[in-house]
Each structure stands twice: as C-alpha cells, then as structure tokens.
Amino acid sequence: MSEKTIFQKIFDGEIPAKMAFEDEICGAFYDINPQAPTHILVVPKKLIPSISEMADEDANIVGHLFVVAKQIAQDLKLDGGFRLVINNGVDGQQTVPHLHVHILGGRKMTWPPG
C-alpha cells in the first residue's frame, strides 16, 4: 500500500485529531462521525490492514489495543457498559484499510447491531 491511510496521516501530524490516548504502540482519538455520545477509535501505529491480514506476531499489538480500550472506558466512566467493535472487510463495513477498535458508549446499545 503506497498511500498513507487517514490514521497514518493523523499519527504523522498531517491531519488534526482530538487524542484520547497515545503511546509507542497505538493512539486513540475521537471519531469525526460519532455513532454514540462516546466514540473513540483505538489504532495501532503499525499498519495492519485488517484483522484478516493480521500476522501472528501482531497478537501483542492487538491485545494492547484492548487493554487501552478498557483503560479509556474506565477513565471516561463508561460504568454502565460500552461496546468494542472491529469492522473487517467490505461486508463488515470496514472503510479504512487500517485495523482499529471502536469504543462506543454513553448510551444503551441495541442488538442486533446491523
């Protein structure tokens, strides 16, 4: 993939974002098109196009995304619950070819999701 994803451009400072968290492995920022009162994306700095394209050696990175998501949810006091979502592929509605975890909270979630 020769062109940077929007997330890589955010990490490189080319596109501004409201950051919720950042370390050497990942960053988390507020979604520009929120689907819930709280909608944050947790994104690895390493380009992993999708869960389907994740390598075995990426397991620690992907696990770290969930640890960060849990901490953000605690920090934001989403005590009533929240949803973590990873979209994968066209049918899964993945629109950016860079793995990311959505944290959705601040309202009661419905089921089925869509």
C-alpha positions as CSV (number, residue, x, y, z in Angstrom):
1,M,0.0,0.0,0.0
2,S,1.8,3.1,-1.2
3,E,-0.7,5.8,0.0
4,K,-0.9,6.6,3.7
5,T,-4.2,5.8,5.5
6,I,-6.0,8.6,7.2
7,F,-4.8,7.1,10.5
8,Q,-1.2,7.2,9.5
9,K,-1.7,10.9,8.5
10,I,-3.1,11.6,12.0
11,F,-0.1,9.9,13.6
12,D,2.3,11.9,11.3
13,G,0.5,15.2,12.3
14,E,-0.8,15.8,8.8
15,I,-4.4,15.7,9.9
16,P,-5.5,17.0,13.3
17,A,-7.4,14.8,15.7
18,K,-8.7,15.0,19.3
19,M,-6.5,12.5,21.0
20,A,-7.7,10.4,24.0
21,F,-4.5,8.4,24.4
22,E,-1.1,7.8,22.8
23,D,1.9,5.6,23.5
24,E,4.6,4.0,21.3
25,I,2.2,1.2,20.2
26,C,-1.1,2.9,19.4
27,G,-3.1,6.1,19.5
28,A,-6.8,6.7,20.4
29,F,-8.8,9.6,19.1
30,Y,-12.4,10.7,18.9
31,D,-14.3,9.7,15.7
32,I,-15.2,12.6,13.5
33,N,-18.6,10.9,12.7
34,P,-19.6,9.6,16.2
35,Q,-22.3,6.9,16.4
36,A,-22.7,7.2,20.1
37,P,-22.1,10.0,22.7
38,T,-18.6,8.5,23.2
39,H,-17.0,7.1,20.1
40,I,-13.2,6.7,20.1
41,L,-11.0,4.7,17.8
42,V,-8.0,2.8,19.1
43,V,-5.5,2.3,16.3
44,P,-2.1,0.6,16.1
45,K,0.7,2.7,14.8
46,K,1.9,-0.3,12.8
47,L,-0.1,-0.6,9.7
48,I,-2.2,-3.8,10.0
49,P,-4.8,-3.5,7.2
50,S,-7.4,-5.7,8.9
51,I,-8.0,-8.5,11.4
52,S,-7.9,-10.9,8.4
53,E,-4.5,-9.6,7.4
54,M,-3.0,-9.6,10.9
55,A,0.1,-11.7,11.3
56,D,0.6,-14.0,14.3
57,E,3.4,-11.7,15.6
58,D,0.9,-8.8,15.8
59,A,-1.0,-10.6,18.6
60,N,0.6,-8.5,21.3
61,I,-0.2,-5.3,19.5
62,V,-3.8,-6.2,19.0
63,G,-4.0,-7.3,22.7
64,H,-2.6,-3.9,23.7
65,L,-5.5,-2.2,21.8
66,F,-8.0,-3.9,24.1
67,V,-6.0,-3.0,27.2
68,V,-6.0,0.6,26.1
69,A,-9.7,0.5,25.2
70,K,-10.5,-0.9,28.7
71,Q,-8.5,1.9,30.3
72,I,-10.1,4.6,28.2
73,A,-13.6,3.3,29.1
74,Q,-12.7,3.3,32.8
75,D,-11.2,6.8,32.5
76,L,-14.4,8.1,30.8
77,K,-16.5,6.4,33.5
78,L,-18.5,4.3,31.0
79,D,-19.5,2.2,34.0
80,G,-22.9,1.3,32.6
81,G,-21.3,-0.5,29.7
82,F,-19.8,0.1,26.3
83,R,-19.2,-1.8,23.1
84,L,-16.0,-2.6,21.3
85,V,-16.3,-3.1,17.5
86,I,-13.8,-4.2,14.8
87,N,-15.1,-4.0,11.3
88,N,-13.4,-6.3,8.8
89,G,-13.7,-6.2,5.0
90,V,-16.3,-4.7,2.7
91,D,-19.2,-6.7,4.1
92,G,-18.1,-5.8,7.6
93,Q,-18.3,-2.1,6.7
94,Q,-14.5,-1.5,7.2
95,T,-13.9,1.8,5.5
96,V,-10.3,2.5,6.4
97,P,-7.8,-0.3,5.5
98,H,-6.0,0.1,8.9
99,L,-7.1,-2.1,11.8
100,H,-8.9,-0.1,14.5
101,V,-11.2,-0.8,17.5
102,H,-14.3,1.4,18.0
103,I,-15.2,2.2,21.6
104,L,-18.9,3.1,21.7
105,G,-20.6,4.2,24.9
106,G,-22.6,6.8,26.7
107,R,-26.0,5.3,25.7
108,K,-27.7,1.9,25.7
109,M,-26.6,-0.2,22.8
110,T,-29.2,-2.2,20.8
111,W,-29.0,-5.7,19.3
112,P,-28.6,-6.8,16.6
113,P,-26.1,-4.1,15.7
114,G,-26.9,-4.0,12.0
